[in-house]
Amino acid sequence: MIWRSREPRYDVASGISQGARDYQEDAITADFPVGAEAGFVVLADGMGGHAAGDVASKIVLTEVFSELKFHFADVGAFEFRAPEILRNVADLANETLRQHTRSHPETDGMGATLVVPALVENRLWWISIGDSPLFLYRSGRLSQLNEDHSMAPQIDFMVKSGLMDPQVAANHPDRNCLISVLMGTRVPKIDCPTKPFELKAGDIVICASDGLQFLTNAQIEKVLGKYRKNRSTEIAERLLDELIKLDDPDQDNISFTVIKVNDASVRPREERPRGPSMAVSRPRRLTTVAPDHGVLPIPKPAAAPVPVAEPVAARTPRPVVHAVQESNPAHSVEDLSAVRLRPRRVTVIK
């Protein structure tokens, strides 16, 4: 007999804050339909110096979300080749950035991190590029599941080896220098396991931008330990409260999704619902950005024109990149404003 919780399998909530920045370059969305046994998060942290980091994060989120939403129409087919699909959606987002920078040279150098946890029952797949962490809280301990594609791990290794003073390492100017990121160029490092990570009931997964790491692991662990039995919305609120208490003048943009695993049961394979797969017929069309919101010319009709209720010129132009409404109203995409950017350094490995 398989035990099933009366609660939803996943309890999910997201938090986002501009921090001390003058603009928001994080983009995040979570898609966990009510009652579903699968869902995913897409998080992109934009960067680019004088280029458009906020545009980069929106492009990455839009491309990855739309592709994964399509594939999750048949969860069984997704799982059959999950690593391949996750790598393909990252490649598509990277190619879209490349085409955008080619048509908009002023944005050359923009980029974004990417982290996507995809959950099916008790199985966790992910892909990550950059330094946005994917945390697991289990049995009172917090650990990071994904790789950190920044200089921080190498600097910490030098401390452990006695080659660098801990205080120097903590304030090292290259600590947040990225060694892998989506920029429309070759991606040096991709973390995408070939096998899923097995979750347990009571686990808490947090997908976040590096803004959450203004809190130490011990501070995050303390909040999760105190509120682990509460709803995910309260956990998200408490984490934001702790960041506000820091009152750090350099606080980065903050975005994260908290996923509480209430039920880690596994259906027998023959009981798993399976819908028709249309993966092979997916049209490949890259997101593009229109330079001007002009009105398209109306071809002259051969017969007498049919009256229209509203002139074309009066219609509101459709935004190029826009928020996607969540299946669950509790988790919506943040409406990110078009803004300038913060500098961030990238080391390219050739």
N, C-alpha and C positions, 0 to 999 in steps of 0.2 A: 504494500500500500504506500502511495506517495503522499506525504503530508504537504498541504498547501496552506499558506497564510491567508487569513481573511483580508489582510491589507494588500494593496497592489504589490507586485513583485519588486518594483523599484519605487522609491520615494525620492523625487528629484527637485532641486531648486537651484536657481542661479543668482549670483550677485555680481553687480558691476558698478564701478565708481571711477570717476575721472582722477581721483587722487589729488595731488598738488599741481598737476599739469594744467596747461591752458587749453588743452584739446584732448580728444579721446582717439587713440589709435588701436585699441583692442576691439575685436569683433568676436561675438560668441553666440551660439544657438544650441539648444538641446531639443531633441525630438524623441519623446517617449509617449506615444499615444496611450491614453487611459486604458488600462486593462491589458496592454500588450506585454509580450514576454521578450521584447527586443527593443533596442533604442540606441541612439548615438549622440555624441556631442561633437561640435566642430568649434575649435578656438584658434584664432589667428591674432598674433601680436605684431602690429605693423612697425616698420622701421625704415629709415631712409635719409637721415640728414636733411638735405635741401630738397629731397624728392618727396613724393606723396605716400607716406607710410599708412595713412588712414585709408587711402584708395587701395593700396596693396592688400590690407587685411580684409577689406570688403570684397575684393575680387576673389581672394582665396576662399573666404567663407562661402560666397555665392556658388562658385564652381563646385566645391567639395560637397556642400549641402545638397545641391540639386542632383548630383550624381548618386550620392549615397541614398537619398530618398527614393530614387528610382530602383536601386538594387535591393533596398529593404522591402520592396513590394513582394519579394520572394526571399525570405530569410534563409531558407534551406539552400537555395542557389548561391546566396552571398557567402554562407559559411563554407561551401564546397571549395571556393577559391578566394577566401577573405584576404589573405596577404596580397595576392595579385590585384584584386579590386582596389584595395587601399593604396597600393603603390601607383596604380593607374590614375586614381583621382588626384593624387599629389602631382603626378606628371602633368595632368591636364591643367591644374591650377598654375603650375610653373610655366607652362607653355603660354597660358593666357597672359601672365605677367610679362613674358618676353614680347609678345605681340603688342601689348599696351605700351611698353617702353619704346618699341620701335616706331610706333605711330605718335608717341608723345615723348620726344627726346628729353624734355625738361624733367621727366620723372625717372630718368636713368639712375639707378642706384637704389630705388625703392625695393622693399622686400617685406617678408612676413614670416614669422614662425608658424608652425602648424602642429597641433596635437588633436588626434581624433580617437577617443575610446569608443569602441563599438561593442555593445553587450547583447548576447543572445543567451537567455536563461542564466546559467551560472558561468558562462564563458565570456572572457574579456579579451577582445582583439584590440590592437591599437597600431597607429602609425604616428611618429613624431619626428619633427625636423626643427632644430633650434633648441632653445633653453626653457620652453614652457613646460612645467612639471606635471606629471601624472602621479598623484599620491594614492597610497593604500593605507587605511587605518584598520588594523586588525589586532585584537587581543591587547589593546592599550599601547601599541607601538605604531609609529608613523614611518613609512618607508617610501622611497621614490621608485616607481616601476620602470619608467623610461630613462633613456640616456640623456645626459646634459651635454648638448653640443655647444658648449662655451669653453673658455679657458679656465673656468673655475675648478673643474676636476683635476687638471694638470697642476694648478697652483696649490690645491690642497694636498696633492701627492708630494709636492716638493716640501710642504710643511712636515708631513709624516716621515719623509726621508731625512729631515734635519737640514735641508738645503735652504729653507726660508723661515723667517720669523713669523709666528702666527699673526701678530699685529700687522706686519707688513702685508701678509697675504690677504687679510680681511679687507684692507683698503687699497689693494693693488689696482692700478688704473686699467689693467687688461682683464680684470676678473669677469666682466660682462661682455667681453669681446666674443662674438659668435664665430664658430668655425664651420657652421652649416646652416643654411637658411634658404627659403624660396625667393629667388631674385630673377627668375627667367634665364638663369645660367645653369651650369652643371651643379648638381647638389652633391657635395662631398660625402655626407653621412646621412643615412636614413635608418631610423629604428622602427622595425616592423617585424615582430616575431613570427615565425612560421607556425607556431602552435599557440592556442589561446591560454590565457592564465585562468586558473579555476578559482572562482569566488566562493565565499561561504556566507551563510546567513549571518547578519550582524556586521559584515564588512562595510566600510565607507570609502568610496572612491571619490577623489577630488581632482578635477581637471582644471588647471589654472594658468594664468599668465604669470610672469615672474614678479608682478606687482604684489602678489600674495606673499612672496618670500621676503618682504620687509619684516614679516614675522619669522622668528626662528622656528625650526622644526619642533622644538620643545614647547613653544607657545601655541602652535597649531595643535599639537598633541594634547595639550592641556584643555583647550576648548572642546575638542572632539571627545575627550574622556569625560568631561563634565556634562555635555549635552548629547551624547551618543544615543540616548533613548528618546530624545525629542524628535520632532519632525525636521526634515531637511531645511525647511524655511527658517526655523529658529537657529539652526547651526550656521546657515549662511549669514543671518543677521548678526550673530555673535562674532563671527570672523571679521565682518566689516566693522563692528564696534571696536574690536581690538586694534585694527589698523587705524581707526580714527583716534584712539587713545594715544597711539605713538606720536601723532602730530608731527610726522617727519616732513620737513620742508621740501625734501626731494622725492616724496612718495610718488611712485610711478602709477600709471593706469592700473586698475585692478579689475580682473574679470575671472570668475570661476564658476564651476557647477559642482554641486554636492550630490552624490548618488548613494543613497542608503540601500543596501541589499536586504530586503525583508525575507525573501524566499529564494533559496538556492537549489530547489528541487529540479530534477531533470525529467522531462517527458520521455517515455519509451519512443524510439524512432518512429514506429508505426502510428503513434498517436499525434505526431506533430503535424499541424495543418500545413498544407503546401498549395500555393496558388500557381497560376501559370507564369512561367518565366519568359520575359521579353528582353533579356539582357543582350541578345545578339542583334536586336533591331534598334538599339538605342542610337539616335542620331547624334553625331559629334558636331557641336556648334559652340564656338568659343564666345564668351561674354566680351562685348566690345563697348567702348564708351564713345558716345556721340559728341563731337566737339561743340555743336550748337543744337539747341532745341528748335530747329526750323520747322516750318509747315511744309509737308510734302505737296507738290503740285497735283491737282486733281485733273485726270484726263478728261478731255471734252467728250461727252456722251454722243453717240450717234443719233439717238432719238431725243425727244424733248426731255430736259432734265427733270428728275424726280425731286420734289421739294424735300428738304431735310429739316429736322426740328432744331438742329444746332449747327452753326457754322463750324467748319473744321478748325479755323483759326482760333475759335473760342475754347476749344477743348484743352483740358489741362494736360501738358506733355507728360508722358510716362517717365518716371525716373529710371536711370540706367541701372543702378544698383539700389535695391530697396529691401526692406525688412521682410522676412518670410514669417507668416503667422504660424505659431506652434500648434500641434494637434492638441496639446494640453495647455489651457489658458494660463496655467501657473508659470509657464516657462516661455517667455517671448524674447525675440531678438531685440537687442537694444538699438534704438534708432540713432545711429552714429552720425554726427554732423560732419560736413566737409570742412576740414581744418588744415592748418599747417602741421609741421612735424617736429619731432624731437630727434636729436642726433643719436645714432647708435653705431657702433663700430663692428665691422665684419672682417674677419681674416679669411681669405680665400685660399683653400688648399688646392694646389695644382698637381 
